Amino acid sequence: MSTPTAKTLSILRFLVGTSCLLTPTIASRVFMIPIVPASVVILRLFGVRDAVLAGVLWTADSKDAERRALMTGALIDGIDVLSVGVSFLEGNFEGLPALWVGGGAAFFVALALVSL
């Protein structure tokens, strides 16, 4: 990886991903998501996705590979922001948790765009 911002994004994504994958009940409290069996599964699915994205970005061996990893992550995080917004408007996600999760995804988008 060539930029400190891309390295930071990879590390943050790895930390978020592995915490959701390995300790979903703790992550659920951090993200203010009610702990029910379905949320544990969803957090693990989210966690593995972010951990893999972190690994792909960290191990990118060319500028082109890094760019593709950054663009893929930004696209996924952008869709996450939209999904949180829709869930909030539908009444399925309350204010502070929606802000926390959606804001985190928006922050990851920003880091990726700065790294491009």
C-alpha positions in Angstrom: 0.0 0.0 0.0 1.3 3.4 -0.9 -0.6 5.9 1.3 -0.8 6.1 5.1 -4.6 6.7 4.7 -5.0 3.4 2.9 -3.0 1.7 5.6 -5.2 3.3 8.3 -8.3 2.3 6.5 -7.1 -1.3 6.2 -6.3 -1.5 9.9 -9.6 0.1 11.0 -11.5 -2.2 8.7 -9.7 -5.2 10.0 -10.4 -4.2 13.6 -14.1 -3.6 13.0 -14.4 -6.8 10.9 -12.6 -9.1 13.3 -14.5 -7.7 16.4 -17.8 -8.3 14.6 -16.7 -11.8 13.5 -15.2 -13.0 16.8 -17.1 -11.0 19.4 -20.5 -10.1 17.9 -22.3 -9.6 21.2 -19.7 -7.0 22.2 -19.8 -5.4 18.8 -23.5 -5.3 19.0 -23.3 -3.2 22.1 -20.7 -0.9 20.6 -23.0 -0.4 17.5 -26.1 -0.2 19.7 -27.8 -3.0 17.8 -30.1 -5.2 19.9 -28.7 -8.6 20.7 -30.9 -11.2 19.1 -29.8 -14.4 17.3 -30.3 -12.8 13.9 -28.1 -9.8 14.8 -25.3 -12.1 15.9 -25.3 -13.8 12.5 -25.6 -10.6 10.6 -22.7 -9.0 12.5 -20.5 -12.1 11.8 -21.4 -11.8 8.0 -20.6 -8.1 8.1 -17.4 -8.9 10.1 -16.0 -11.4 7.6 -16.7 -9.0 4.7 -14.8 -6.2 6.3 -11.9 -8.4 7.4 -11.5 -9.8 3.9 -11.7 -6.2 2.4 -9.0 -5.2 4.9 -6.8 -8.1 3.8 -7.3 -7.4 0.1 -6.3 -3.8 0.6 -3.4 -4.5 2.9 -1.9 -7.1 0.4 -2.5 -5.1 -2.8 0.7 -5.5 -4.7 0.2 -2.8 -7.3 -1.3 0.6 -7.5 -4.0 -0.8 -9.7 -4.9 -3.6 -7.2 -4.9 -1.0 -4.4 -7.2 1.3 -6.4 -9.6 -1.6 -7.1 -9.7 -2.6 -3.4 -10.3 1.0 -2.4 -13.1 1.4 -5.0 -14.7 -1.9 -4.0 -14.7 -0.9 -0.3 -16.0 2.6 -1.1 -18.9 1.1 -3.1 -19.8 -1.4 -0.4 -19.6 1.3 2.3 -21.7 3.7 0.2 -24.4 1.1 -0.1 -24.2 0.6 3.6 -24.8 4.4 4.1 -27.8 4.2 1.8 -29.1 1.1 3.6 -28.8 2.7 7.0 -30.7 5.7 5.7 -33.5 3.7 4.2 -33.8 1.6 7.4 -33.9 4.8 9.5 -36.7 6.3 7.2 -38.6 3.0 7.5 -38.4 3.2 11.3 -36.2 0.1 11.6 -33.1 1.9 12.9 -33.2 4.5 15.6 -31.3 7.8 15.5 -28.1 7.4 17.5 -27.4 3.8 16.3 -28.1 4.8 12.7 -25.8 7.8 13.0 -23.1 5.6 14.5 -23.3 2.8 11.9 -24.0 5.1 8.9 -21.4 7.6 10.0 -18.8 4.9 10.3 -19.5 3.7 6.8 -19.4 7.3 5.5 -16.1 7.7 7.3 -14.7 4.6 5.5 -16.0 6.0 2.1 -14.1 9.3 2.8 -10.9 7.5 3.7 -11.1 5.4 0.6 -11.7 8.4 -1.6 -8.8 10.3 0.0 -6.6 7.3 -0.7 -7.5 7.2 -4.4 
